[in-house]
Amino acid sequence: MSTVIESILGRTVAVLALLTVSAVAQGIPAKLEPPQGSTLVGKYAAKGVQIYVCSHDGSANEWAFKSPEAELVDAHGKPFAKHYAGPTWEANDGSKIAGKVLASETAPKAGAVAWLLLSTQSPASGTFAGVRFVQRVNTSGGAGPTGACRTVGTEQRVDYTADYIFYK
């Protein structure tokens, strides 16, 4: 009996080590990891834009972040969810989650939006039922325009891609 338990424990430790190595191999900083005990729901690729608007801050016009607008797809390219202001993710079944930033890390790629860990309030049912955390990683593009802008209210849409990883 103890040999069986030792074998199971050894396998469990090996699996946990592989999962830890996997997160490190992806280059995700520790501060962006969801709390211990969180369960992976899925990883989805996003393609869209980060929208910036010209605003007046009291002394000059400058670009300010307004909202994202993206579509998330699964590994087979099948649409999974829409991502928009809030930040909000809305699954094809209508279930929604809104995120609140818990941690942020500068993206490794120049010109890319930051990597994030967000917490959510999940709905009782639907695709997003039980989802409590979202990571935004592997970003490319999306960083805001630099310098002053001319006309208040003008929008600029900056293409971006990212991976969104959902956890219960």
Secondary structure as GFF3:
##gff-version 3
##sequence-region A 1 168
A	DSSP	alpha_helix	2	25	.	.	.	ID=ss1
A	DSSP	three_ten_helix	30	32	.	.	.	ID=ss2
A	DSSP	beta_strand	40	56	.	.	.	ID=ss3
A	DSSP	beta_strand	61	73	.	.	.	ID=ss4
A	DSSP	beta_strand	79	84	.	.	.	ID=ss5
A	DSSP	beta_strand	88	91	.	.	.	ID=ss6
A	DSSP	beta_strand	96	105	.	.	.	ID=ss7
A	DSSP	beta_strand	115	120	.	.	.	ID=ss8
A	DSSP	beta_strand	133	141	.	.	.	ID=ss9
A	DSSP	beta_strand	155	167	.	.	.	ID=ss10
###
